[in-house]
Amino acid sequence: DSACNLASLNLMKFRKEDGEFDAESFKYAVDITITAQEIFVDNASYPTPAIEKNSHAFRPLGLGYANLGTLLMMLGVPYDSDKGRSIAAALTAIMHCHAFATSAELSKAVGSFAGYEANKKPMLRVMEMHRAAAYKIDSNLAGSDLYSAACEDADLAVKLGEQYGYRNA
């Protein structure tokens, strides 16, 4: 009984002229998209009162990406390879953790979602698991820049979440 606003980012739009991935622009797009989706929660129409109630109480958002296969192909990386999986893991960690860092910043400004306190311990435990997973990415295969960005965002998401909670489930 909830509705989740969904959005996706086209990974090919973050490819620099030299062919490298622009993690900083990607993170900026995540910031903008999560903030916009958060605004939509209060302005959306919901099909039932129960869905509306839970959507406002938990404020769930969904963010994904498109064109991973194309990006890997343009990088000359086989889609079904350890290197391809490591790059995908790093990109996913950056997107996910940066989204939650943005959610924590929003929580600092306007408060956590209504159901946060009841879910604080398990949510922080899950965020710790996401951080641990980011650090397990093979930096040699993903590339040191993507690996570093993933770990930095994972650390930030946990740190800010511990301080401010999260605006969105």
C-alpha positions in Angstrom: 0.0 0.0 0.0 2.5 2.6 -1.1 3.6 4.2 -4.3 7.2 4.9 -5.3 8.2 7.7 -7.6 10.6 6.3 -10.1 13.3 7.9 -12.3 16.3 6.8 -14.3 19.5 8.5 -15.5 21.0 7.8 -18.8 24.6 6.7 -18.1 25.8 7.8 -21.6 25.0 11.4 -20.7 27.8 11.3 -18.2 30.6 10.2 -20.5 33.3 12.8 -21.0 34.8 13.7 -24.3 37.8 11.5 -23.4 35.5 8.6 -22.9 35.8 8.5 -19.1 32.8 8.5 -16.8 32.0 11.9 -15.1 31.2 10.8 -11.6 30.8 14.4 -10.3 28.1 15.2 -12.9 26.4 11.9 -12.2 26.3 12.7 -8.5 24.9 16.2 -9.3 22.1 14.6 -11.4 21.4 12.2 -8.5 21.0 15.2 -6.2 18.7 17.0 -8.5 16.6 14.0 -9.3 16.2 12.9 -5.6 15.2 16.4 -4.6 12.7 16.7 -7.4 11.2 13.3 -6.6 11.0 14.3 -2.9 8.9 17.3 -3.9 6.6 15.1 -6.0 5.6 13.1 -3.0 3.5 15.9 -1.6 2.2 17.0 -5.0 1.3 13.6 -6.4 -2.2 12.0 -6.7 -2.5 8.5 -5.2 -5.1 5.9 -6.2 -6.3 5.0 -2.7 -6.3 6.6 0.7 -4.1 3.8 2.1 -1.5 4.3 -0.6 -1.5 8.0 0.0 -1.1 7.6 3.7 1.9 5.2 3.4 3.5 7.1 0.6 3.5 10.2 2.8 4.6 8.3 5.9 7.6 6.6 4.2 8.2 8.9 1.2 9.7 6.0 -0.9 11.7 7.0 -4.0 13.2 4.8 -6.7 16.2 5.8 -8.9 17.9 3.7 -11.5 20.0 4.0 -14.6 19.8 3.1 -18.3 22.4 2.3 -20.9 24.9 0.3 -18.8 25.5 -2.0 -21.7 26.1 0.8 -24.1 28.5 2.5 -21.7 30.5 -0.7 -21.1 30.6 -1.3 -24.9 31.9 2.2 -25.5 34.5 1.6 -22.8 35.5 -1.6 -24.6 34.5 -3.7 -21.6 32.6 -7.0 -22.0 29.2 -6.8 -20.3 29.6 -10.2 -18.8 33.1 -9.8 -17.3 34.5 -9.2 -13.9 35.5 -5.7 -15.0 32.0 -5.0 -16.3 30.4 -6.2 -13.1 32.9 -4.1 -11.0 32.1 -1.0 -13.0 28.4 -1.7 -12.6 28.8 -2.2 -8.9 30.7 1.1 -8.5 28.1 3.1 -10.5 25.3 1.5 -8.6 27.0 2.3 -5.2 27.6 5.9 -6.3 24.0 6.3 -7.3 22.5 4.6 -4.3 24.7 6.0 -1.7 24.6 9.5 -3.1 20.8 9.4 -3.2 20.7 8.5 0.5 23.2 11.2 1.3 20.9 13.6 -0.4 18.0 12.2 1.5 19.9 12.8 4.7 20.6 16.4 3.8 16.9 16.8 3.0 16.1 15.3 6.4 18.4 17.8 8.0 16.5 20.6 6.4 12.9 19.4 6.8 12.9 16.3 9.0 13.0 12.5 8.5 10.1 10.5 7.1 7.3 9.9 9.6 8.2 6.2 9.9 11.9 6.8 10.4 12.3 6.5 14.2 10.5 3.1 14.3 12.9 1.9 11.5 16.1 3.8 12.5 18.2 0.9 13.7 17.4 -1.5 10.8 17.7 1.3 8.2 21.2 2.3 9.6 22.2 -1.4 9.7 21.2 -1.7 6.0 23.2 1.4 5.1 26.2 0.0 6.9 25.8 -3.2 4.7 25.7 -1.0 1.6 28.9 0.7 2.7 30.6 -2.6 3.4 29.6 -3.8 -0.1 31.0 -0.6 -1.7 34.4 -1.3 -0.1 34.3 -4.8 -1.5 34.3 -3.6 -5.1 37.5 -4.5 -6.9 39.2 -1.1 -7.4 41.6 -2.5 -9.9 38.7 -3.6 -12.1 36.3 -0.7 -11.5 39.0 1.9 -11.7 40.3 3.9 -8.8 38.2 7.0 -9.6 34.9 5.1 -9.6 35.9 3.0 -6.6 36.9 6.1 -4.6 33.7 7.9 -5.5 31.6 4.8 -4.4 33.4 4.6 -1.1 33.2 8.3 -0.4 29.5 8.4 -1.1 28.9 5.2 1.1 30.8 6.9 4.0 28.8 10.1 3.5 25.4 8.3 3.3 26.1 6.5 6.6 27.6 9.6 8.4 24.8 11.9 7.4 22.1 9.3 8.1 23.5 8.8 11.6 23.4 12.6 12.2 20.1 13.5 10.5 18.2 10.4 9.6 16.7 10.1 6.1 13.9 11.9 4.4 13.0 8.9 2.2 12.6 5.2 2.7 
